[in-house]
Amino acid sequence: MHAYFKKFPSKEAALLKPHPDTTEEQWKELCDLFTSEAFMKRSEQNKKNRSKLTVNHAAGSRSFQRTRACMERMDAFQRQCDLEGKTYTEIEVYSEILGKKSGYVRGLGRAVKPPPSSTLTTQSSDLQHQLAKARDEIER
C-alpha cells in the first residue's frame, strides 16, 4: 500500500485516487499514517538498517534458520543413504526432506515432477501384471 501511496506527489493527490483494495475511509487512514511523523521516522530508520545488511535474504518467506535446518537434514539423509549403500537422485532427496506438493517437488519449482512413490509403483506393477494375465486368458 505504501508503494502505491508513494507514486503520488502529495497526500491530497493520493486521497483523490484510493487504492483499489481499500475503502475511501481506510485509504484516508492509511494516507494519514503514511504522512505521520512517527511513520516517517520509523521508515527512515528502517532504510538505514537495511542499507547496513551484508547479506540479502533470498529464501522467500522461509527464514535462514529454517533453510539451514532443511539443508542439514538433507546432508544427514544423504550421509545415511551412503552408509546404507542406497543412492538417490537430487529430486528424490528434495522430495523426501521438503515433501511433495500437488504435482511438484518443493524447493525445485513446478517444472520438476516428483518421482512416483513406491506404493504407487507397486500398485501399478500389480495392475499391469493382472492386465497381462487377463489378456492371456482372453486370447486363449
Secondary structure, DSSP 8 states (H G I E B T S, - for coil): -HHHHHTSSSHHHHHHS--TTS-HHHHHHHHHHHTSHHHHHHHHHHHHHHHT-SS---STTS-HHHHHHHHHHHHHHHHHHHHHT----HHHHHHHHH-EETTEETTS-TTS-----HHHHHHHHHHHHHHHHHHHHHH-
